[in-house]
Amino acid sequence: MTAPDVGDVLRRNTPTLMAIPGVTGTGEGKQGAQAVVVVYVGQATPELKERIPREIEGYPVEVREIGKVKAPPP
């Protein structure tokens, strides 16, 4: 059996990940040749990292701290 497409995994899991306070977004990434689920956070505190799964549907999860996100001016 082959692993589900990482894009499909993101579509299914992004709403749950975004419900975690401090998560600002999700995306696809790579670690070498391995596809990973990327979870973007404002500040990667130990408590927040503990709430984010290390693996989702067979894909490793990478937490990336991106600081405060704000919309560009109109």
C-alpha positions as CSV (number, residue, x, y, z in Angstrom):
1,M,0.0,0.0,0.0
2,T,1.4,3.4,-0.9
3,A,1.3,6.4,1.4
4,P,-1.4,9.1,0.7
5,D,-0.3,12.2,-1.2
6,V,1.1,14.8,1.2
7,G,-1.3,17.4,-0.3
8,D,-4.3,15.2,0.6
9,V,-2.9,14.7,4.1
10,L,-2.6,18.5,4.5
11,R,-6.2,19.0,3.3
12,R,-7.5,16.5,5.8
13,N,-5.5,17.7,8.7
14,T,-5.0,21.5,8.3
15,P,-8.3,22.4,10.1
16,T,-7.3,20.4,13.2
17,L,-3.7,21.8,13.2
18,M,-5.0,25.4,12.7
19,A,-7.3,24.9,15.8
20,I,-4.2,24.6,18.0
21,P,-3.5,28.1,19.5
22,G,-0.2,29.4,18.1
23,V,-0.3,27.6,14.7
24,T,-0.4,30.1,11.9
25,G,-0.3,27.9,8.8
26,T,0.6,24.6,7.2
27,G,2.5,23.5,4.1
28,E,4.5,20.9,2.3
29,G,8.3,20.6,2.8
30,K,11.2,18.3,2.2
31,Q,13.8,16.7,4.4
32,G,16.2,15.3,1.8
33,A,14.0,13.3,-0.5
34,Q,11.3,12.8,2.2
35,A,8.1,14.8,1.9
36,V,7.1,16.4,5.3
37,V,4.2,18.3,6.7
38,V,5.3,21.7,7.8
39,V,3.4,23.5,10.6
40,Y,4.2,27.2,10.9
41,V,4.0,28.8,14.3
42,G,4.5,32.3,15.7
43,Q,6.7,31.1,18.5
44,A,7.9,27.5,18.9
45,T,7.5,27.1,22.6
46,P,8.0,23.7,24.2
47,E,4.3,23.6,25.2
48,L,3.2,24.3,21.6
49,K,5.6,21.7,20.1
50,E,4.2,19.2,22.5
51,R,0.7,19.7,21.2
52,I,1.7,19.3,17.5
53,P,2.0,15.6,16.4
54,R,5.5,14.4,15.3
55,E,3.9,12.5,12.5
56,I,0.7,12.6,10.5
57,E,-0.5,9.7,8.3
58,G,3.1,8.5,7.9
59,Y,4.7,11.9,7.1
60,P,7.1,13.5,9.6
61,V,6.0,16.9,10.9
62,E,8.4,19.8,10.9
63,V,7.6,22.9,13.1
64,R,8.9,26.2,11.7
65,E,8.9,29.4,13.8
66,I,8.0,32.3,11.6
67,G,7.2,35.1,14.1
68,K,4.2,37.3,14.0
69,V,2.2,37.1,10.8
70,K,0.5,40.3,9.6
71,A,-1.3,41.1,6.4
72,P,0.3,43.4,3.9
73,P,-1.2,46.9,3.7
74,P,-4.0,47.3,1.2
